[in-house]
Amino acid sequence: MAFESAGKRVGALSLNLIRLVIGLVFLSIYNAIANDGFLPAATGYQWFWLVLSGLVGFVLGDLFLFQAFILIGARISMLVMSLVPPLTALIGWITLGEVLSRMEFLGMVVTVSGIAMVMIPRIEKTKVNRKRFVRIGPMMMGGLLAFGGAVGQAAGLVLSKKGMQDMNAFSATQIRIMAGVVGFTVVITLFRRWKKVLEGIRDLRAMKFMMLGSFTGPFLGVSFSLLAVQHTDTGVAATLMALTPVMIIPPAILMKKEKIKPLEIIGAAVSVAGVALFFL
């Protein structure tokens, strides 16, 4: 919610770079205190896979997703993003040999179905950009880009587990975010968006939102996600982390006074039931 408020003021590219830089500052300070050094201690093998994970997950995944937002809208794009858990499970099975039990697979299916039910009422009729990708069609291209974003996030999570091994999750996150900062620096330079980034930094209200979002997101959230994949299958972890559209319902009601439709409530209940199946 913090990033949503900030993104409306500064734009997606500026938001992505600034949030990662702030998150990197938090991680560097934490690791200097808790892990005896500003730079994470890791082998060349770990650096390679975690840097690749950061580029695939943070940079490519987000670029595809935000372009999909432009073409088909955020709501439809996020519905496509509900495919992240099964994609993560598939990539984890192919690359890491992870196999979900029948109950875990059922839990994933039920949870993802509930998430989709939450997202469907929020799909709005979106004016697509018909001037671009005319031959393929903006709706199809937007869907492919959203799917690319889902693949990027799924692959990034699996690559993180492959590279992290038994190292500290906060140090592994620091390496991923360093790669993300470098990647977005290159992208913003190519698109000549540095003026927008500087305007975003000067926007004190947006910076407050980004500080909050960076502490709870790249610093805590991403680090906890890597802790999760260290201790369970990537598909299970990805399913639990995909519950954001469900978990955002209570604050949306309390803070933004949004009206929630019955299908969203049913979808939330289905998602919780699906999560419960993981622990039976």
Residue, then its C-alpha position, 0 to 999 in steps of 0.5 A: m500500500a505504501f508503494e502504491s501511494a508512492g508510485k502514483r506520485v513518482g512513477a514505476l521506474s523511479l519507485n523501483l530504483i529508489r525503493l531498492v536503494i533505501g532497502l540496500v541501506f537498511l540491509s547494509i546497516y543491519n548486516a554491519i551490526a548483525n553479521d560483521g560487515f557492510l558487504p555480505a560474505a559469500t562464495g563466487y558460486q553464491w554471488f553468481w546465482l544471487v546476482l542472476s536472481g536479482l536481475v531476473g526477479f527484480v529487474l526483468g520481472d518488474l519491467f515486464l509487469f509494469q509494461a503489462f500494467i500500461l497495456i492491460g491494466a494492473r488488475i488483469s496483470m495481477l490476476v495473471m501474476s497469481l500463476v507465480p506459485p505453480l510456476t515456482a513449483l514447476i521451476g523448482w521441480i525442474t531445477l532443484g528436484e523439489v516434489l510437492s506432496r499431494m496435500e501441498f499440491l492441493g493446498m496450492v490449487v485451492t489457495v491460488s483459486g481463492i486468490a483469483m476469486v479475490m482479483i476477479p471482481r477488481i478487474e476494471k475495463t481498461k483502455v488498452n494502448r492500441k497504437r503499439f503492438v498492433r499486429i499482435g494485439p495489445m491484450m495478447m501482448g499485455g497478457l504475455l508481458a504479465f506472464g513474463g513478469a510471473v516467470g521472472q518472479a518465480a525464476g528469481l525465487v528458485l535461483s535465490k534458493k539455488g545460490m543461497q544454500d545455507m548463508n544468512a538470508f539478509s546477506a543473500t537479500q543484500i546481494r540480490i538488491m545490489a544486482g537490482v540497483v545496478g540493473f535499474t540504473v542501466v535501465i533508467t539510463l537507457f530510458r533517460r529517466w534520471k530527471k524523474v528519479l531526482e523529482g521523486i527524491r525531492d517529493l518528501r511525501a513520496m519518500k516517506f511512503m518509500m521509506l516505509g515500504s522499503f523497510t517492510g518490503p525489500f528489507l524485511g519482506v524479501s529477506f523473510s521470503l528467502l528464509a522461507v525458501q531455505h526451510t520449505d519447498t519454493g512452491v509452498a513458500a511462493t503460494l503463501m507469499a502470493l496472499t497479498p491480495v487477500m491480506i490487503i483486504p482488511p486494511a483496504i476496508l479500515m484505511k481506505k473505506e473500500k467496499i468489498k464484494p462478496l466474491e472477494i470475501i469468499g475468495a479470501a476464505v478459500s485462500v485461508a482454507g488452502v493455506a490450512l491444507f499445507f499444515l495438515 
